[in-house]
């Protein structure tokens, strides 16, 4: 049974034995017709010789067909047209017969040669498609992405008769190329001066290179036919490096090595190009799998962190309660330090409560009571909650005049906590003497609570990070108050209710934080 490499190698010509048989057949046909030449006319002879010419052209190609046509022409003239035994032609009509026979034979040889080439090419392409489909199924069914790359490299090596084939992938973390698969694995790569630099150049430029036996590196031009390699390579080329890309994005480099020289036929170049694309897809799969595994690891780490925070926060509540009780007893005994102890215990208790809220919201299944609530009630509760922390600063409240009754479907306690966090955050960073504005309005299907201040704002590079737990803007004092959890909790509350929390710069300087929850119409509230 032929192997893929056997099928891709160019096939030899017909061979001396095949030519001898067809020449002998021509002689036999001539000998059979010769005794009956007086009874045969020119059409009978021409048809008999044409059959031999067409048969030889179909089986052995154009060269044999033209040879048979020439010999048949000579036999036709010498043995079947008077005067017999010579090549002389006495009748003009005989010249027409001979010329027609010769032209017909040559055209038939050419047509059979073209058909033969097209048939051979079709068989080769069908064979390539069959092998590629099999390889595709094997690579897709590979247990690990690296195994798929190994399968591609092994098929390239065996099909093209290479000494070695290797695939290098770009490591986004290290920002360098690493060897992902090399076949045979037991072999060792031949030492090349500056091999890493050459690989990097191929990766950066997206152009293939060839390395000669003397170590000379040549940039390869693009093939007019669109193949990965040009039509011809220098005879002393032993290594080629091909860039791998998917949708215009570079993902790695493929190397092919043959110590005896890399001379590839057109069908082999097409095959290499197809498998290079398979290698590109395999490299992209490796990258995506690595990203998915990294994301899974981060999610698992975040889950474990939330569990630890929830456990520690819960365990801290009991000692905090004891500390506050002891501080209260010290205050009753007249100890002036009791008030400071109690204040710090309250501050630590608030921090513990934030940790518990954040871990509960981050668990993905927070316990929320989503029911119709009025915006004005929520704003009133917010003002009462922050009344002791304003330090004399004004909080200006604005309600949408076009909507006298604003209703939304949200958890009142959780949303109250989120809006209070936004107001307290504004009070921390807004300049002294500048009011903080709290607004409620209807915006399509959303009920929006926005808190605006005239503080320093947030740089563009920090706009996503401000919602991360424990984040503090650069240059802010660490004792500004709180632990950097307020915005994280507010966004988690909004997301858990199907809403959102976004930041935008305020015209004239400052910040606006807008928290959105689903709005409902007054008629819907009355009907419930």
Secondary structure, 3 states (H helix, E strand, C coil): CCCHHHHHCCCCCCCHHHHHHHHHHHHHHHHHHHCCCCCCCHHHHHHHHHHHHHHHHHHHCHHHHHHHHHHHHHHHHHHHCCCCCCCCCCCHHHHHHHHHHHHHHHHHHHHHHHHHHHHHHHHHHHHHHHHHHHHHHHHHCCCCHHHHHHHHHHHHHHHHCCCEEEEEEEECCCCEEEEEEEECCCCCCCCCCCHHHHHHHHHHHCCCEEEECCCCEEECCCCCCCCCCCCCCCCCEEEEEEEEEECCEEEEEEEEECCCCCCCCHHHHHHHHHHHHHHHHHHHHHHHHHHHHHHHHHHHHHHHHHHHHHHHHHHHHHHHHHHHHHHHHHHHCCCCHHHHHHHHHHHHHHHHHHHHHHHHHHCCCCCCCCEEEEHHHHHHHHHHHHCCCCCCCCEEEEECCCCCCCEEEECHHHHHHHHHHHHHHHHHHCCCCCCEEEEEEEECCEEEEEEEECCCCCCHHHCCHHHCCCCCCCCCCCCCCCCCCHHHHHHHHHHHCCCEEEEEECCCCCEEEEEEEEEECHHHHHHC
